[in-house]
Amino acid sequence: MANYASALIKTAIAEIGYKEKRTNAQLDDKTANAGGGNWTKYARDFDNKWPNWYNGKKTYVDALKKSQQFDKEAQEWALQVALAQAQRLLTEDAKSFLTEAYGDLSKYLEGRIEAEVRNQKVGFGTLTLSA
């Protein structure tokens, strides 16, 4: 365990000073292209490892919004897609734990997803489900 903790601390220290990027250029450079465009190498790497999880689903919603087809029915469909994806990412142990702790797993996840959507609308997301 100490080796993992040491590696984590070493990596975290190496990342001190990394700036969010204005565009998707120079993502690996700590300070170049700095700006509030919400581009980071971390999101790029996450998307490469788990394609279509975060940014893929956002693209689905963005396309509907651009075509002015993001109505109540489309929003409900997007929620069902997100719920299914979230449940696929959870291990059976995680599902059991969440069900025991919070009751209905789907209702719990729906609440977390809806909270994340609200947070993203104001500029900061919090959902931390991962595979």
Secondary structure, 3 states (H helix, E strand, C coil): CHHHHHHHHHHHHHHCCCCCECCCCCCCCCCCCECCCCECHHHHHHHHHCCCCHHHHHHHHHHHHHCCCCCHHHHHHHHHHHHHHHHHHCCHHHHHHHHHHHCCHHHHHHHHHHHHHHHHHCCCCCCCCCC
